[in-house]
Amino acid sequence: MTTPESCRRHRARKITWQAVWLLTSLLLAGCAGHPAARPHGAPLTPAEIEATWLGQWAAVTASPYPGKSGFTLLSRGQDAFRLRVLLAEQADRRLDIQTYLMGDGLTTRVLLLRLLAAAERGVEVRLLIDDIGAVGQGAQLAALDSHPNIQVRVYNALGLARGTLTGRVLASAPQAARQHRRMHNKLWVADGALGIVGGRNLGDEYYSAGEPRNFTDLDLLALGPVVAPLSQSFHLYWNHGLAQPIGRYHAVTDDAWQTLQAALAEWFDSEADSPYFADLRQRYADATQGPLVGRLHWGEGVALWDPPGKPAWRGRPALAHTMAGQLLAQAGEPTRRLTLISAYFVPGRQGSQWLRALAESGVEVEVFTNSLEATDVPLVHGAYQRYRPALLASGVALYELRAEFEPDDEASLAVGMSASALHIKALGLDEERVFVGSANADPRSVWWNTEVGVLVESPGLAAQLHGLAEVGKTPTLSYRVGRDETGRLYWETLRDQGPVRLTQEPGGFWRHVGAGLSRWLPLEPLL
């Protein structure tokens, strides 16, 4: 029976815990809340786009293909980095960048230096980063934001404990239902004329500059009519109430950008001859007067994205209200071939049933994901493990990327891969349709995070994706997972120029422990 005294004790305990949380948060990072302007943004008009060099180049390039958009895949990390540098250098009016993470390193520092140089030319630069990606980088982002032509906003922000990830996690606990939901989008839009979507954040490991390992990743470059809705998606996020100016959480002087620019320039002078930049110069020495991009594939493109308010929604949304639901509705079912490439693959009961039904109906179903030894999140791999036997029994082909490739392997060199983990998020349906974006095939991307991507109908682009998938099957790069007559799994690969069949899943002891935890704990809905 509830009594007035028990109610008073309950309220007292609640107030005490709230006070403890507030005091802990204040000790972790101090209070935030500086005044900062938050102007509303709008896409460039067609006339403004056409007045830029990139807009004119895109219009001339697309003129033989009226109503179509042009696309190409960027599989090499160096190509993806070089293109971003070129867009920053060639932009006349605006650069819009949306990212989940921003790591420090060679490529990030060069891009920041190029963004500052663009701003000095009068280009409006807007950077929207998920607040988790801004942890520990508040001062640098605020310094960047202090430039009159640069705005930086953080998404789904927390005003406390911004200095370290550990502190941030502790301070997020009282708001865990919202704070575990993140803006996972990756998008570049230059002068409203060219767009890049895919899996790459800002950080050396996404551009083949990481040590000792990198991510094998993929971007889609787009120009033409599909860029307008991509730009619209950026503005919906940029203008949403969850996007807040970095200046509200970190105060700097008005000229902080000058100090940042000087420090970056001094650093670049000392690193200009580093092996990575030397390799870049040698690789593109003969391409300085060539086209901005390589061969384009023309077709219809549909930009898809999650509603920007998704992180603030209560509970799990209806599938129809998510980007994943839009993709299923617009892509349709394959009739001949399905190629699914996902860094983190947790199909769930319904997804597994769908894939198995396709395979049993005669559709060639191939799934590419990380092996246990390659993944950076063993917990997710553990959730995937439980679905493998049934998928294999139905005829689904499973390929798991190795952590280390064979020395001087021609297949890895052909696509610029090095010792790595898979980070690609792509889908190929039959020989016509391709989806590339930021979403993994897992519950987190479907239900909790926000994502963006483009669905394309183009046989040429589909052939390009399937070509990359064929390279991914190479036994020097991946394990082909199989199932013997007793139901036991095995992993086939090539080592020292000879075929090998492993009966124990490749991966160290602690990786097996991490994967095992997710099989014992009810974590799958959050992974």
C-alpha positions in Angstrom: 0.0 0.0 0.0 1.4 3.4 -0.9 1.5 5.9 1.9 2.3 9.6 2.0 5.6 8.8 3.7 6.6 6.3 1.0 5.8 8.9 -1.7 8.0 11.4 0.1 10.8 8.9 0.3 10.5 8.1 -3.4 10.5 11.7 -4.4 13.5 12.3 -2.2 15.5 9.4 -3.8 14.5 10.7 -7.2 15.7 14.2 -6.5 18.9 12.8 -4.9 19.7 10.8 -8.0 19.0 13.7 -10.3 21.3 15.9 -8.2 24.0 13.3 -8.4 23.7 13.0 -12.2 23.7 16.8 -12.6 26.8 17.2 -10.3 28.6 14.4 -12.1 27.8 15.9 -15.5 29.0 19.3 -14.3 32.3 17.8 -13.1 32.8 16.0 -16.3 32.4 19.0 -18.6 30.9 22.0 -17.1 27.7 23.8 -18.2 27.1 24.8 -21.8 24.8 27.3 -23.3 26.4 30.2 -25.1 24.3 32.4 -27.4 24.7 31.6 -31.1 22.9 32.6 -34.2 21.0 29.9 -36.1 19.9 31.2 -39.5 17.5 29.2 -41.6 19.1 27.7 -44.7 17.6 27.3 -48.2 18.9 25.4 -51.3 20.5 27.3 -54.1 18.1 28.3 -56.9 18.6 26.8 -60.4 20.0 30.2 -61.6 22.5 30.3 -58.7 23.6 26.7 -59.5 24.0 27.5 -63.2 26.2 30.5 -62.4 28.9 28.3 -60.8 31.7 26.4 -62.6 30.5 23.1 -61.2 26.9 23.8 -62.2 28.0 24.6 -65.7 30.2 21.6 -66.0 27.4 19.3 -64.7 24.9 20.9 -67.2 27.2 20.4 -70.1 28.1 16.8 -69.1 24.4 15.9 -68.7 23.1 17.7 -71.9 23.2 14.5 -74.1 21.1 12.7 -71.5 18.0 14.9 -70.8 16.1 14.0 -67.7 18.8 11.5 -66.6 21.3 11.7 -63.7 24.9 10.6 -64.0 26.5 8.2 -61.5 29.8 6.5 -60.7 31.1 4.4 -57.8 34.2 5.5 -55.9 35.8 2.3 -54.5 39.3 3.6 -54.0 39.9 5.6 -50.9 42.4 7.8 -52.6 40.0 8.6 -55.4 37.3 9.5 -52.9 39.6 11.8 -51.0 40.9 13.5 -54.1 37.4 14.2 -55.4 36.4 15.8 -52.1 39.5 18.0 -52.3 38.6 19.0 -55.9 35.1 19.8 -55.0 36.3 22.1 -52.1 38.7 23.8 -54.6 36.3 24.2 -57.4 33.2 25.3 -55.5 32.0 28.8 -56.1 29.0 29.3 -53.9 28.4 26.5 -51.3 29.7 23.3 -49.8 27.2 21.3 -47.7 28.7 18.4 -45.7 26.9 16.0 -43.5 28.8 13.3 -41.5 28.5 10.9 -38.6 32.1 11.1 -37.5 35.1 13.3 -38.0 38.5 11.8 -37.0 41.8 13.6 -36.8 44.5 12.7 -39.3 46.1 13.6 -42.6 43.0 13.6 -44.7 40.8 15.5 -42.3 43.4 18.2 -41.7 43.8 18.7 -45.4 40.1 18.9 -46.0 39.7 21.4 -43.2 42.5 23.5 -44.7 40.7 23.4 -48.1 37.4 24.3 -46.5 39.0 27.3 -44.9 40.5 28.3 -48.2 37.1 27.9 -49.9 35.5 30.1 -47.2 38.2 32.8 -47.9 37.2 32.8 -51.5 33.6 33.6 -50.4 32.2 30.0 -50.5 29.6 29.3 -47.9 30.6 26.2 -46.0 28.2 24.3 -43.8 29.2 21.3 -41.8 26.6 19.2 -40.0 28.0 16.5 -37.8 26.4 14.1 -35.4 27.2 15.2 -31.8 28.9 11.9 -31.0 31.4 12.6 -33.8 32.1 16.0 -32.2 33.1 14.6 -28.8 36.6 15.9 -27.9 36.7 18.2 -30.9 34.5 21.0 -29.8 37.3 23.6 -29.7 38.5 22.8 -33.2 34.9 22.8 -34.7 34.1 26.0 -32.9 37.3 27.6 -34.3 36.2 26.5 -37.8 32.7 27.9 -37.1 34.2 31.3 -36.2 35.0 32.0 -39.8 32.3 34.4 -41.2 31.6 32.0 -44.1 31.5 28.8 -42.2 28.8 27.3 -40.0 29.1 24.1 -38.0 26.1 22.5 -36.4 25.9 19.3 -34.2 23.0 16.9 -34.3 21.1 15.4 -31.4 23.5 17.3 -29.0 24.1 17.0 -25.3 25.3 20.1 -23.6 27.2 18.2 -20.9 30.3 16.0 -20.8 31.6 16.9 -24.3 35.3 16.3 -23.6 35.5 12.5 -23.7 33.5 9.6 -25.0 33.4 8.0 -21.6 32.0 11.1 -20.0 29.5 11.5 -22.8 28.2 8.0 -22.4 27.8 8.5 -18.6 26.0 11.9 -19.1 23.7 10.4 -21.7 22.3 7.7 -19.4 19.3 9.7 -18.2 18.4 10.4 -21.9 19.4 7.0 -23.3 16.2 6.5 -25.2 17.1 9.4 -27.4 20.8 9.6 -27.1 21.5 6.1 -28.5 19.8 7.3 -31.8 22.3 9.0 -34.1 22.4 10.9 -37.4 24.4 8.3 -39.4 24.1 10.2 -42.8 27.1 10.9 -45.0 26.5 13.4 -47.7 28.4 16.1 -49.7 26.7 18.6 -52.0 28.9 21.0 -53.9 27.2 24.1 -55.4 23.9 22.2 -55.6 25.4 20.5 -58.7 27.2 17.4 -57.5 26.5 15.1 -54.6 28.3 12.2 -52.9 26.6 9.6 -50.7 27.9 6.4 -49.2 29.7 5.0 -46.2 32.6 7.3 -45.8 32.9 9.7 -42.8 35.8 12.1 -42.3 38.9 10.2 -41.2 42.1 8.6 -42.5 40.7 5.0 -42.4 38.1 5.9 -45.0 40.6 7.2 -47.5 43.3 4.5 -47.4 45.5 6.7 -45.2 45.0 4.9 -41.9 47.6 3.0 -40.0 47.8 0.0 -39.7 44.4 -0.7 -41.2 41.7 0.9 -43.4 38.1 0.5 -44.3 37.1 -0.9 -47.6 34.3 1.5 -48.5 32.2 2.9 -51.3 30.7 6.2 -52.4 28.3 7.1 -55.1 29.0 10.3 -57.0 25.8 11.9 -58.6 25.0 14.8 -60.8 21.8 15.8 -62.6 18.2 15.9 -61.3 18.9 13.6 -58.3 21.1 16.2 -56.6 18.2 18.6 -55.9 16.4 16.2 -53.5 19.8 15.3 -51.9 20.3 19.0 -51.2 16.7 19.2 -49.9 17.5 16.3 -47.5 20.5 18.3 -46.2 18.4 21.4 -45.5 15.7 19.4 -43.7 18.3 18.2 -41.3 20.2 21.6 -41.2 17.0 23.5 -40.3 15.7 20.9 -37.8 15.6 21.7 -34.1 18.0 18.8 -33.4 20.7 20.7 -35.4 22.3 23.2 -33.1 25.3 25.6 -33.7 28.5 24.4 -32.2 29.0 27.8 -30.7 26.2 27.1 -28.2 28.5 24.6 -26.5 32.0 25.9 -27.1 33.0 29.6 -27.0 36.0 30.8 -29.0 37.2 34.2 -30.1 36.1 35.7 -33.4 39.5 35.1 -35.0 40.0 31.5 -33.7 39.7 30.3 -37.3 42.9 32.2 -38.2 44.9 30.4 -35.5 43.4 27.1 -36.7 44.3 27.9 -40.4 47.9 28.9 -39.4 48.4 25.7 -37.4 47.0 23.5 -40.3 49.2 25.3 -42.8 52.3 24.8 -40.7 51.4 21.1 -40.2 50.8 20.6 -44.0 54.2 22.2 -44.8 55.8 19.5 -42.6 53.7 16.7 -44.0 53.5 17.5 -47.7 56.2 14.9 -48.5 54.6 12.1 -46.5 54.2 8.8 -48.3 50.4 9.2 -48.6 50.6 12.6 -50.3 53.6 11.5 -52.4 51.6 8.5 -53.6 48.6 10.8 -54.4 50.8 13.1 -56.5 52.3 10.3 -58.4 49.0 8.6 -59.0 47.4 11.7 -60.4 50.4 13.3 -62.0 49.0 12.6 -65.5 45.4 13.4 -64.7 45.7 17.1 -63.8 44.2 18.1 -67.1 41.7 15.2 -67.3 38.0 15.1 -66.5 36.8 15.8 -63.0 35.5 12.2 -62.7 35.8 9.0 -64.7 33.1 7.4 -66.8 29.5 8.2 -65.7 26.6 5.8 -66.0 23.3 7.5 -66.8 19.9 6.6 -65.4 17.0 7.4 -63.1 17.9 8.1 -59.5 15.7 8.4 -56.4 17.1 10.1 -53.2 15.9 8.4 -50.0 16.4 9.5 -46.4 15.0 9.1 -42.9 12.9 11.9 -41.4 15.2 14.2 -39.5 13.1 14.0 -36.4 13.6 10.2 -36.1 16.1 10.4 -33.2 13.5 12.2 -31.1 10.6 9.8 -31.8 9.2 7.6 -29.0 9.7 3.9 -29.5 10.3 2.0 -32.7 8.7 3.7 -35.7 6.5 2.0 -38.3 8.6 0.6 -41.2 6.8 2.8 -43.7 8.1 5.9 -41.9 11.7 4.9 -42.3 14.2 5.1 -45.2 14.4 1.3 -45.2 10.6 1.1 -45.7 10.9 3.6 -48.6 13.7 1.5 -50.2 11.7 -1.7 -50.0 8.7 -0.1 -51.5 10.6 1.6 -54.4 13.2 -1.1 -55.2 10.8 -4.0 -55.5 11.9 -7.6 -55.3 14.6 -9.1 -57.4 13.8 -11.8 -59.8 17.2 -13.0 -60.8 20.0 -11.7 -58.5 20.4 -9.9 -55.2 23.8 -8.7 -54.0 23.9 -7.3 -50.5 27.0 -5.7 -49.1 26.9 -4.5 -45.5 29.7 -3.9 -43.0 27.3 -5.0 -40.2 24.7 -7.6 -41.2 22.0 -8.6 -38.8 19.0 -9.6 -40.9 16.6 -10.4 -38.1 13.9 -13.0 -38.3 11.9 -11.3 -41.0 14.9 -10.3 -43.1 16.3 -13.8 -42.8 13.0 -15.3 -44.0 12.9 -12.9 -46.9 16.4 -13.8 -48.1 15.8 -17.5 -47.7 12.6 -17.3 -49.6 14.3 -15.5 -52.5 17.1 -18.1 -52.6 14.6 -21.0 -52.5 12.7 -19.4 -55.4 15.8 -19.5 -57.6 17.1 -15.9 -57.1 20.9 -15.8 -56.8 21.4 -14.3 -53.3 24.9 -13.2 -52.3 25.8 -11.5 -49.0 29.1 -9.8 -48.3 30.0 -8.8 -44.7 32.9 -8.8 -42.3 34.5 -11.9 -40.8 34.8 -12.1 -37.1 38.6 -11.4 -37.4 37.9 -8.3 -39.5 34.9 -6.6 -37.8 35.4 -3.7 -35.5 32.2 -4.6 -33.6 32.3 -8.3 -32.5 28.9 -7.9 -30.7 27.2 -7.3 -34.1 28.9 -10.3 -35.6 27.6 -12.4 -32.8 24.0 -11.4 -33.7 24.7 -12.3 -37.3 26.1 -15.8 -36.4 22.8 -17.2 -35.4 21.3 -16.7 -38.9 24.1 -18.2 -40.9 23.1 -21.9 -40.8 19.6 -21.3 -42.1 20.7 -18.8 -44.7 23.3 -21.3 -46.0 20.8 -24.2 -46.0 18.5 -22.2 -48.2 21.2 -21.5 -50.8 22.3 -17.9 -49.8 26.0 -17.4 -50.5 27.9 -15.8 -47.7 31.3 -14.1 -48.1 33.2 -12.7 -45.2 36.0 -10.2 -45.7 39.4 -11.3 -44.3 41.3 -9.0 -42.0 44.6 -9.6 -43.9 45.1 -10.2 -47.6 47.7 -12.2 -49.3 50.9 -10.2 -50.1 50.9 -8.4 -53.5 47.4 -9.8 -54.2 46.3 -8.6 -57.7 42.6 -8.5 -56.8 43.2 -6.1 -53.8 45.5 -3.9 -55.8 43.0 -3.6 -58.6 40.4 -1.9 -56.3 42.8 -0.2 -54.0 42.1 -2.4 -51.0 44.6 -3.0 -48.1 44.4 -4.9 -44.8 41.0 -3.7 -43.7 37.5 -4.1 -42.5 34.5 -3.8 -44.8 32.5 -0.6 -44.4 30.4 -0.6 -47.7 26.6 -0.3 -47.6 25.3 -1.2 -51.0 22.6 -3.3 -52.7 22.4 -4.7 -56.2 19.1 -5.9 -57.6 19.1 -8.0 -60.8 21.2 -6.3 -63.5 19.5 -2.9 -63.4 19.1 -1.4 -59.9 21.7 -0.3 -57.3 21.4 1.3 -53.9 24.3 3.0 -52.2 24.0 4.9 -48.9 24.9 5.1 -45.3 22.6 2.3 -44.0 23.8 -1.1 -42.9 21.5 -4.1 -43.0 20.9 -4.2 -39.3 18.2 -3.0 -36.8 20.1 0.1 -35.8 20.0 1.5 -39.3 16.4 0.5 -39.9 14.8 1.6 -36.6 17.0 4.0 -34.6 19.6 5.9 -36.7 18.9 8.3 -39.6 20.3 7.4 -43.0 20.5 8.7 -46.6 21.1 7.0 -49.9 20.2 6.9 -53.6 18.4 4.1 -55.5 19.5 4.1 -59.2 18.2 2.3 -62.2 21.2 1.9 -64.5 22.5 -1.3 -66.1 25.9 0.3 -66.4 26.1 1.2 -62.7 24.8 -2.2 -61.8 27.6 -3.8 -63.8 30.1 -1.7 -62.0 28.8 -2.8 -58.6 28.7 -6.5 -59.6 32.2 -6.2 -60.9 33.3 -5.0 -57.4 31.4 -7.9 -55.9 33.2 -10.4 -58.1 36.5 -9.0 -56.9 35.2 -9.4 -53.3 34.6 -13.1 -53.9 38.3 -13.7 -54.5 39.6 -16.2 -51.9 42.7 -14.1 -51.2 40.3 -11.4 -49.9 37.3 -13.2 -48.4 36.2 -16.4 -46.8 33.5 -18.3 -48.5 31.4 -19.7 -45.7 30.0 -23.2 -46.3 28.1 -25.9 -44.5 29.0 -29.6 -44.7 26.7 -32.6 -44.7 26.6 -32.7 -40.9 25.6 -29.0 -40.7 28.9 -27.8 -39.5 30.2 -24.5 -40.9 33.6 -24.1 -42.6 35.5 -21.1 -44.1 37.2 -21.6 -47.5 40.1 -19.3 -48.6 43.5 -19.2 -50.2 46.7 -18.9 -48.2 50.3 -19.2 -49.5 48.9 -19.8 -53.0 47.0 -22.9 -51.8 43.3 -23.6 -50.9 42.5 -23.9 -47.3 39.3 -25.0 -45.5 39.0 -23.9 -41.9 36.6 -25.6 -39.5 37.1 -23.1 -36.7 35.8 -19.5 -37.3 38.8 -17.2 -37.8 39.2 -14.7 -35.0 41.0 -14.2 -31.8 39.9 -15.3 -28.3 38.5 -11.9 -27.2 36.6 -11.5 -30.5 34.9 -14.8 -29.9 34.1 -13.7 -26.4 32.6 -10.4 -27.7 30.5 -12.2 -30.3 29.3 -14.7 -27.6 28.1 -11.9 -25.4 25.5 -10.8 -28.0 24.2 -14.3 -28.3 23.6 -14.4 -24.6 22.4 -10.9 -24.0 19.2 -9.5 -25.6 21.1 -6.8 -27.6 20.0 -7.6 -31.2 17.2 -5.0 -31.4 19.7 -2.3 -30.7 22.6 -3.5 -32.9 
